Amino acid sequence: MTLALYKQVALVRDVPEANLYAGDMVVLVDFIDHPTGGEQGAVLEVFNVLGESIDVVTVPVSAIAPLSADQIPAVRTRAS
């Protein structure tokens, strides 16, 4: 799986501490090494439907996947 920086990707699992859920689209902005040699991390920027940046979160690379043509975007209200 090739993940390109500054492209939209999908979360494949929930990130409850950030009020994000599997299926949410985010933008991959960087990769970071784990401080103790664990799984590489991905820095993600979260945008609302108006294109405004609302959060930056870090997750393991295994928590994201590239988008595919058979996926349909949806809209939900982000819990606060």
C-alpha positions in Angstrom: 0.0 0.0 0.0 1.4 3.3 -1.1 0.3 6.4 0.8 1.2 9.8 -0.6 1.6 12.9 1.4 -1.0 15.7 1.1 -3.6 13.3 -0.3 -6.9 12.3 1.3 -7.0 8.9 3.0 -9.6 7.1 5.1 -9.5 6.1 8.7 -10.0 2.3 9.0 -10.6 2.4 12.7 -12.1 4.7 15.3 -10.0 7.4 17.0 -12.4 8.1 19.9 -10.0 10.6 21.7 -10.3 12.8 18.6 -14.0 12.1 17.9 -13.1 10.5 14.6 -14.5 7.3 13.2 -13.6 4.6 10.6 -14.6 6.0 7.2 -13.7 9.6 8.0 -11.6 11.2 5.3 -8.5 13.1 6.4 -5.3 14.4 4.8 -2.0 12.7 5.4 0.6 15.4 6.1 3.6 13.5 7.5 5.1 10.2 8.7 6.8 10.0 12.0 8.9 7.3 13.6 7.8 5.7 16.9 10.1 6.9 19.7 10.8 3.3 20.9 10.8 1.5 17.6 7.1 0.6 17.4 4.8 1.1 14.4 5.4 4.2 12.3 2.9 7.0 12.8 0.9 9.2 10.5 0.2 12.9 11.1 -3.3 13.7 9.8 -5.1 17.0 9.2 -8.8 17.0 9.7 -11.0 19.3 7.6 -14.7 20.1 7.9 -16.9 20.0 4.7 -16.2 23.7 4.1 -12.4 22.9 3.8 -11.5 24.5 7.1 -8.8 22.8 9.1 -10.2 21.7 12.5 -7.7 19.3 14.0 -4.3 17.6 13.6 -4.0 14.1 15.0 -1.4 11.3 15.0 -2.3 7.6 14.5 -0.5 4.4 13.6 0.0 4.0 9.8 -2.2 0.9 10.1 -5.2 3.1 11.0 -5.4 4.7 7.5 -5.9 3.4 3.9 -5.9 5.1 0.5 -9.3 6.0 -1.0 -10.7 3.9 -3.7 -13.2 4.5 -6.5 -15.9 2.3 -4.9 -16.2 4.5 -1.8 -18.9 7.1 -1.3 -18.2 10.1 1.0 -20.8 10.9 3.7 -21.5 13.8 6.1 -21.8 13.6 9.9 -21.7 16.1 12.7 -18.5 15.9 14.7 -19.2 15.3 18.4 -17.6 17.9 20.7 
